[in-house]
Amino acid sequence: MTPTLDELRAVGLANGLDVVGAAAADPFSDTLVSLRGRSHEGLAGSMQFTYRNPDRSTEPNRVLPAARSLVVGARHYRPARSQAESVSRPRGRVARYAQHDHYGALRDGLDAVAGVLTDAGWGARVVFDDNAMVDRAAAHRAGLGWFGKNTNLLLPGHGSWFVLGAVVTDAGVDSDAHGPAADGCGPCTRCLDGCPTGAIIRPGVVDATRCLAWSVQAPGVFPRDQRVALGDRLYGCDECQDVCPPNRIDDRRQPGFCSGQADVDLLELLATDDSTLLERFGRWYIGNRDPRHLRRTALVVLGNVARPDDPKVVEVLVTTAFGPDDLLAAHAVWALGRLGRGDLLAGLESPPGTLTAVELAVAAPVVREVVG
């Protein structure tokens, strides 16, 4: 016997999900066209998420052969209050979704739903936040919300502060949605106007190469033209959601809670060894799983938020600028220039393995002024 959507929804809600819907497991043809088009325009950059194999990520039958239905779940993530300790030390802000393991809680709810289906003799596989399927497309088809102009899914009355996932099943679960939710954005363009780098190039289209949320995850040199715009953001960027009217209304309805970490002590991060960093921040997406990329971003943020006369900041930046790691040295040099402390680089006579030619160019103009 096939469990009804009401039965599955009750289980999902009882296990931490906030919204549950269902949809047919047909291919996401429109999403496939969109992914290919944006790749062709060069808007994906080095991003692999769902772009790696769009034929797979838009075909639920690749997840589970003979898939008939998608049971989609959404879990609200509420912000942690900024922590008060060490306020005298420079700190980097963390995006709301990364402050706590919301995906772990989402998995718990979806696993419970999948368990009901498998107990009834049906196949079921949980998918979320990976390259297996486009979560937003599944949630949109299930009627959970509409696509905002910033490409996020907005749930009527609640906004976009949600993580999404689905159970792909060969059971025939009827949906109670009457098609996708109606568009609720209207003429509003606050997300386009509020993006720090202009990454939302037109309604519903984001250039990943200019999006800070992707830039902090991408490996290699942090884009120089985005460093000042990064501000105090260590991981993620909530700007297009912070300015969204439905989200601001939802914030007033939802009680705040202090769980997870709203910001991170930058000097402590830079002094922490690799294994500890991965243990502490391993659930974040870190380029090539290399903690140096987290340090790289921390150095940029340090240049944006630190006091130029802070002796601990100066010590860290100078030590790193003259250190053996080319990637970190380049960003430390930039940070010193940003703080107006290029005078501390007078001993950097040439880039003798500290800065490669490419990194030297990225670190310009402050290094060129020092090393000629």
N, C-alpha and C positions, 0 to 999 in steps of 0.2 A: 504494500500500500504506500502511496506517495504522500509524504507529509505536506500539509497545506502551507501557504505562505504565512498565514496567521500563526500556525504552530511554530514555524521556523523563526518568525519575528519575535515571538514570545521568548524563545530560548536565547536568541541573540541579545535582546534587551536585558534579559536577566543576567547575562554574562558580560555586560559592559558596553555593548553597542548602543548608540543613541538613535540610529535610524537604520531600518532594514527594508529593502525592496527586492524585486525580482525582475528578470528580463530574459528574453530568448537569447540563446548562445549563438546567434548568427554572426557571421564575420562583420567586423567594423569597417565596411568598405570606404565610407567617407573619411574615417580616421587614417586609413592607409593612404589615400590620396593626399591628405594633408601632410602626413609625415614625409612622404616622398617629395612633395612640393617644397617643404621647408628645407629639406636636405639639399635639394637642387639649388635653392636660393642661398645656400651657405649659412643658414640661420641656426644649424645644430652645432656648429663648431666641432669640438672633439667629444661632445656628449654622446654617450652610448645608450643611455636609458631610453628604451623603446625604439630608438633609432638604429640600434645595432642590427636588428632583424625585424623590420616592420611587418613583413609577411607573417611572422610568427606572433608578434605582439598584438596583432589585430585579428587573430584567428583562434577563438577559444578551443576549437577541436585540436589544436596543437598542445594545449594544456591537458585535455582529457578527451581521448577519442570517443566519438558518439555523444559529445556534450550536447545537451538540449537546453539547459537553463543556467542562468547566473543568479545566485542569491548574493546581493550586494549589501555590504555593511559600511557604516560611517561612524567614526568615534570622534567626538568633540575634544579638542585640546585647548585647555584653558591656561592662561599665562601664569608663570610664577612671578611673584613680586620680586623686584630687584633686591638683592641681598645688601645689607648695610655694612658688613664687615669690610675692613681694608679699603675704605672709601678714599684714603689718601694715596693709594697705589693705582696705577692705570689699569683699566679693566676693558675687556672686549665683550660686546653684546652677543648673545646667542638667540637665534630665531626661536619663536614659540614652539614650533613642532619638534625642535631638537632639545628642548629643555628637559624632557622626560621621555622615557621609553613608551611613547604612545602607541607605537607599532606593536610592541609586545602585548599591550592590552587589546589592541585591535585583533591580533592573532588569537588571543584567548576566546574572544567572542565568535570569530569565524570558525575556529576549531570546534566550538560547542555546536554550532549550526551544522557543520560537516558531520559531526558525530551522530546527530539525529538521522541524517540521510544515510550514512553507512550502516547504522543499526537497522534501518529499514530495507537494507539490501542494495542500495544504490551506490554508484561510484561518486566520489567527491574529492576535490582537491582545492586547497586554500591557496590563493595567490594575492600578493600585495607588494607594492614598492619594489618590484624587480622588472626584468625585461620580458617576463612571460606574457603580460597583458596590460593594456592601457586602462588603468583603474578609472580614470575620469570618464572615459567613453562608456564603460559598463555602468557607472553610477548615473550618468546622464540618460542612458537608455532605460534604466530602471525607474526613471522619474524622480530621482532624489533631488535634482537641482538643475540649474541652467549654467551655461558657460559664461563667465564674466569676460569683460574686455581684456582682463589680465590673464586669461586662459584658465583661471581657477574655477572649480565648480562651486557655485553658491547655492546653499540650501534655503528655501523660502523661510523667512522668519529667523534665520540663524547665521547666514553668511558662509564664509569659506574656511573657518577655523576647524577643519576636519581632516583626518587621515582616512583613506578609503581602501577597501579591499573587497574580494569576492570569493565565493565558493562556486567553482565550476562543477556541475553535476550532470549526469546522464538521466536524472529524474526530470519529469515534466512538471515544473512548478509554475503555476499560473501567476501572472503579475496582476496587481490591482491598480497599476499606474495607467493613466489614460494618455500615454505618450510622454515625451520629455516635459519638464516643468517650463512654464512660460518665462520668457526673458524678463528679468526684473531690473536691468540696468538703465533702460531708457536712454536719454541723452547724456547721462553722467559720463565724464571722462577723467574723474579724479585719479584713477590708477595710472592712466597715460601721463597726465600732468605731474604726478607725484613720483614717478620712477626716477631715482637719482642719476641714472645713466641713459635715460631715454630708450631703454631696451624694448618697451612695448611700442613697436614701430607702427602698428595700426591695430584697431580693435580686434582682439582675438589672436594676435600674432606677436610672439616674443622672439627677439634675436638673442639666442642663448650666449653668443659671444660677447654681448654687452650686459648680461644679467648678472648682478653681483651674487645671487644665490648659486649660480653655476660657477662663476669665477673663483669663489673660495674653495670649490671642490676640484676644479680642474688642476692637473699637474703642471709643473714647469713654472716659468716666470709669471708673477701676477701682472696682469695688463697695466702698463704704466698710466694710461689715460683713465683708469678707473680707481687709482689708488686714493686720491683725495676724496672721491665720491664714496669710497668704502666707509669713511668715517670711523666709527667705533665698532663696526660689525666684524666679529671674529668668525662667525659661522651663520650662513643664511642671511636673508633679507626679507623683512616683513612689510616694507614700505607700501607696496601696492595693495596690501590687505589692510594695513593700518588706516589708510585714508578712505577705504571703501565704506560708504554709509551703512549697508546692512551689517558689516562687522562692528561698526561703532555702536549700533543699536544693541547688537548681541552682547557686546562687552558689558553694557550696563545691566543686562539681565543675568549674566553669569557671575556667580560669586568667585572672587579670586582665591587662589590657593597657593601655598608656598611649598612647591615640590619640584625637584630637579634644580637646575641652575640657570638663572637668567643672565649671568655674566661670569667672566673668568678672569682671574688675576693673570695679567700678561707676563709679568716678570717671573712668577712661579711657573707658568707654562714653559717659558723659554729655558728655565733651569732644570726641567724635568727630563729624565732619560726616556728613550724611545719606548721601551716595553711598558713603562708606567703610563705614558701618554696614550698608547694603544689600548691599554686596559681601561683607562678612564674615559677615553673618547672614541673607543673602537666602533661604537654603533653609528657614528657619523661617517659620511662618505668622505674619505681622505684620499687624494690623488695617489694612485699606485700603492695605497696602504703605506705610504711613506710619511712618517711624522714630520719630516722636514717641511712638508707643504703646509702643515698646521703652523709651524714656527715661522715660515715665510709670511703667512698672512698676519700672524701676531706682530711681526716686525713692522709691517705696513701700518697696522692699527696703532702701534706704539708711536710711530711718526705723526699720526694724526691727533692723538689724545694726550700724550705725555707732556710734562713740563720740561723745557729745554735745560733748566738748571737742576733737574733731579739727578743727583750723583749716581744712583743705582741704575737709572735709565741710561745715562751716559756711559757707564761702565759696560753694560750689556751690549749697547750698540757699537761702541768702539772695539770691544773684544771680538764681536762677530764680524765687523767690517774688515778687520785685519786677520781674521781666522782662515782656516783652510777650506771651508765649504763655500764654493763659488756661488751657489744659489742664495744662501743666507747672507753672504757678504754683500751681494748686490742690493738686497732689500734693506740691509742695515745702513748702507751708504745712502740710499734714498731717504731713509727715515731721518738720518742726521741732517741731510740737506733740508728736509721738510721742517725740521725743528730749528733751522737756522744755525746749525752747529757744524757747518762745513769746515770751520777752522780746525776741528779735531782730526781732519783727514790729511793734514799737511804731510804726514810721514808716508802717505800712500804714493810712492814715487812712480810706480807703474803697476799694471795689473799682473804681478808675477805668479799667476795661478790662483790668485784670490778672486779675480774677476776675468771671465772669458770675454772675448770681443763682443759677443752678443749681449752679455749681461752688462758690459761696460756701456754699451749704447742705451740699454734700457735704463741704467742708473743715471744717465746724463740728465741735466747738465752739471750737476754738482761734482761728479768725478772728473769730468773734462776740465773743470776749473782748477781742480787740485792736481791732476796728473798731466795736464796739458794736452 
